[in-house]
Amino acid sequence: MTLPSSPAIPPGEITHLLYLHGFRSSPQSTKAQQVAALMAAQFPHITWWCPQLPPSPQAASALIQTGTANWPAQRMAVIGSSLGGFYATWLAAQRGCKAVLLNPAIDPARDLAKYIGEQTAWHDPAERFYFAPEFVDELRNLKVGPMPHPERVWVLIAKGDEVLDWHEMTARYPGAQQVILEGGDHAISDFADYLPQVLQFLNLQAAN
């Protein structure tokens, strides 16, 4: 999928923040909840949105596009974890906005092909969804090339990720700010320790 290159955007105060969760995850994930709590406590003036993404990548991208259509590109940012990092990469390439990527999926069409069929949600095992074969092609359609503004991308990568290859993650984002953890895990269990760096990169201004 080829997207138009966005013009360089000068840094400014973020007024809108989007969080995109990963595969089988939800807004109830630990990282999403940590960011949500921080936004409510220190940044209530910033528009915050963490939607439940549908299993279909095409439907998920449509939801993201519709929900952020009126957001100012130069004042919005997106945080994406795992598959959400893949979606965040697509959105950042499209809008030219800042992006924070947490162990981002690099080739989910390849990696998720083995999950075709009925799946359970991590945070509610009673909730089930069907990952259809056509979703793999939908993921391929969302893949983008090199980031037009890598300086507007910050990536947190754990070498200890048990799901994704950290070498692929580092190679995918040349020119971006990368923080590489020697250990860690896919969930980035100590994510709270890195929230100050996230805030600094996003240039978030706390309410007075």
C-alpha positions as CSV (number, residue, x, y, z in Angstrom):
1,M,0.0,0.0,0.0
2,T,1.6,3.3,-1.1
3,L,0.8,6.4,1.0
4,P,1.6,10.0,0.1
5,S,4.5,11.5,1.9
6,S,3.5,14.1,4.5
7,P,5.4,17.4,4.8
8,A,7.7,17.9,7.8
9,I,5.7,19.1,10.8
10,P,7.4,21.3,13.5
11,P,7.2,19.9,17.0
12,G,4.3,21.3,19.0
13,E,2.0,20.5,21.9
14,I,0.1,17.3,21.6
15,T,-3.7,17.7,22.0
16,H,-4.9,14.3,20.9
17,L,-3.5,10.9,21.8
18,L,-4.6,7.5,20.5
19,Y,-3.6,4.1,22.0
20,L,-3.9,0.9,19.9
21,H,-3.7,-2.5,21.6
22,G,-2.4,-5.7,20.2
23,F,-3.7,-9.0,18.9
24,R,-6.2,-10.7,21.3
25,S,-5.8,-7.7,23.6
26,S,-8.1,-4.8,24.6
27,P,-8.2,-1.4,26.3
28,Q,-8.0,-3.4,29.5
29,S,-4.3,-4.3,28.9
30,T,-1.9,-3.2,31.6
31,K,-0.1,-0.7,29.4
32,A,-3.3,0.8,28.0
33,Q,-4.6,1.2,31.6
34,Q,-1.4,2.8,32.8
35,V,-1.5,5.4,30.0
36,A,-5.2,6.0,30.5
37,A,-4.7,6.6,34.3
38,L,-1.8,9.0,33.5
39,M,-3.9,10.9,31.0
40,A,-6.8,11.2,33.4
41,A,-4.6,12.4,36.3
42,Q,-2.2,14.8,34.6
43,F,-3.6,15.5,31.1
44,P,-7.4,15.7,31.3
45,H,-7.3,18.5,28.7
46,I,-5.9,16.1,26.0
47,T,-8.3,14.1,23.9
48,W,-7.7,10.5,24.7
49,W,-9.0,7.5,22.8
50,C,-8.3,3.8,23.3
51,P,-10.8,1.9,21.1
52,Q,-11.5,-1.8,21.1
53,L,-10.2,-2.9,17.7
54,P,-12.2,-5.4,15.7
55,P,-10.5,-8.6,14.5
56,S,-10.6,-7.5,10.9
57,P,-7.6,-5.3,10.0
58,Q,-9.7,-3.6,7.4
59,A,-12.4,-2.8,9.9
60,A,-9.8,-1.7,12.5
61,S,-8.1,0.7,10.0
62,A,-11.5,2.1,9.1
63,L,-12.4,2.7,12.7
64,I,-9.0,4.4,13.3
65,Q,-9.4,6.6,10.3
66,T,-12.9,7.6,11.1
67,G,-12.2,8.2,14.8
68,T,-9.2,10.4,14.0
69,A,-10.4,12.1,10.8
70,N,-10.9,15.5,12.5
71,W,-7.7,15.3,14.6
72,P,-5.0,17.8,13.7
73,A,-2.0,15.8,12.3
74,Q,0.5,18.2,13.8
75,R,-1.0,17.9,17.2
76,M,-1.9,14.2,17.4
77,A,0.1,11.2,18.4
78,V,-0.4,7.5,18.5
79,I,0.9,4.8,20.9
80,G,0.8,1.2,19.5
81,S,1.7,-2.1,21.1
82,S,2.5,-5.3,19.1
83,L,-0.2,-5.5,16.4
84,G,-1.3,-2.0,17.5
85,G,2.3,-0.9,16.7
86,F,1.8,-2.1,13.2
87,Y,-1.4,-0.1,12.9
88,A,0.3,2.9,14.5
89,T,3.1,2.6,11.9
90,W,0.4,2.7,9.1
91,L,-1.3,5.7,10.7
92,A,1.9,7.6,11.3
93,A,3.0,7.1,7.7
94,Q,-0.4,8.3,6.5
95,R,-0.8,11.3,8.8
96,G,2.8,12.3,9.6
97,C,2.1,12.3,13.3
98,K,4.3,11.2,16.2
99,A,4.2,7.5,17.0
100,V,5.4,5.5,20.1
101,L,5.8,1.9,19.2
102,L,6.0,-0.8,21.9
103,N,7.4,-4.1,20.6
104,P,5.7,-3.5,17.3
105,A,4.6,-6.3,15.0
106,I,6.7,-6.0,11.7
107,D,5.0,-8.7,9.5
108,P,1.7,-9.7,11.1
109,A,0.4,-11.2,7.8
110,R,3.2,-13.8,8.2
111,D,3.0,-14.2,11.9
112,L,-0.8,-14.3,12.4
113,A,-1.5,-16.7,9.5
114,K,-1.2,-19.6,12.0
115,Y,-3.9,-18.1,14.2
116,I,-6.7,-18.4,11.6
117,G,-9.8,-19.8,13.5
118,E,-11.5,-19.1,16.8
119,Q,-9.5,-17.2,19.3
120,T,-10.0,-16.1,22.9
121,A,-9.4,-12.6,24.3
122,W,-6.5,-12.3,26.8
123,H,-8.5,-10.2,29.3
124,D,-11.7,-12.1,29.1
125,P,-11.3,-15.8,28.1
126,A,-15.0,-16.1,27.8
127,E,-15.0,-13.6,24.9
128,R,-14.2,-15.3,21.6
129,F,-13.7,-14.0,18.1
130,Y,-12.9,-15.5,14.7
131,F,-9.7,-14.6,12.9
132,A,-10.7,-15.2,9.3
133,P,-8.3,-16.2,6.4
134,E,-9.0,-13.0,4.5
135,F,-7.7,-11.0,7.5
136,V,-4.1,-12.0,6.4
137,D,-4.6,-10.2,3.1
138,E,-6.1,-7.2,4.9
139,L,-2.9,-7.0,7.0
140,R,-0.7,-7.1,3.8
141,N,-2.8,-4.2,2.4
142,L,-1.8,-2.1,5.4
143,K,1.9,-2.6,5.2
144,V,3.8,0.6,4.5
145,G,7.4,1.3,3.4
146,P,10.0,3.4,5.2
147,M,8.7,6.0,7.5
148,P,8.6,9.4,5.9
149,H,9.6,11.1,9.2
150,P,11.5,8.6,11.3
151,E,12.5,11.4,13.7
152,R,8.8,11.4,14.8
153,V,9.0,7.8,15.8
154,W,10.1,6.4,19.2
155,V,10.4,2.6,19.6
156,L,10.7,0.6,22.8
157,I,12.1,-2.9,22.0
158,A,12.7,-5.8,24.3
159,K,15.4,-8.3,23.4
160,G,13.6,-10.7,25.6
161,D,10.4,-10.5,23.6
162,E,9.2,-14.1,23.4
163,V,6.8,-13.4,20.5
164,L,8.6,-11.1,18.1
165,D,12.2,-10.9,16.8
166,W,13.9,-7.8,18.2
167,H,16.3,-7.7,15.3
168,E,13.4,-7.2,12.9
169,M,12.0,-4.4,15.0
170,T,15.3,-2.5,15.2
171,A,15.9,-2.9,11.4
172,R,12.4,-1.8,10.5
173,Y,12.8,1.8,12.0
174,P,16.2,3.2,11.0
175,G,16.5,6.8,12.0
176,A,13.9,6.5,14.7
177,Q,14.7,6.9,18.4
178,Q,15.1,3.4,19.7
179,V,15.3,2.2,23.3
180,I,16.4,-1.4,23.4
181,L,16.0,-3.4,26.6
182,E,18.5,-6.1,27.2
183,G,15.9,-8.4,28.7
184,G,12.2,-7.7,29.1
185,D,9.3,-9.5,27.6
186,H,6.6,-9.0,24.9
187,A,4.2,-7.4,27.3
188,I,7.0,-5.0,28.5
189,S,6.0,-5.7,32.1
190,D,8.1,-2.7,33.4
191,F,6.5,-0.3,30.9
192,A,5.7,2.2,33.7
193,D,9.5,2.8,34.1
194,Y,9.6,4.1,30.6
195,L,6.5,6.4,30.7
196,P,8.6,9.5,31.5
197,Q,10.6,8.9,28.3
198,V,7.3,8.5,26.4
199,L,6.0,11.8,27.8
200,Q,9.2,13.6,27.0
201,F,9.2,12.4,23.4
202,L,5.5,13.3,22.9
203,N,6.2,16.7,24.5
204,L,3.0,16.4,26.6
205,Q,2.2,19.4,28.6
206,A,0.5,18.7,32.0
207,A,-2.6,20.8,32.9
208,N,-1.9,23.6,35.3
